[in-house]
């Protein structure tokens, strides 16, 4: 009986430790990427956050039609 239980418990312990290592590494990577993102959007000299207006992102809505109003007799979705 002990010849079966001990290897199973050992494999279970190795699996749990491996899972904890994976979770720790993912947490470190996520924390590092968030810190890099936050530092790129904060000016420490001025003490303020940097917000983009959307123009720098390449959002060109010049060719999008302007919706003025909706009418009850025109369906919103055409099936």
Beta strands, then each sheet from edge to edge (+ up, - down):
strand 1: 42-43
strand 2: 48-49
sheet 1: 1+ 2-
end
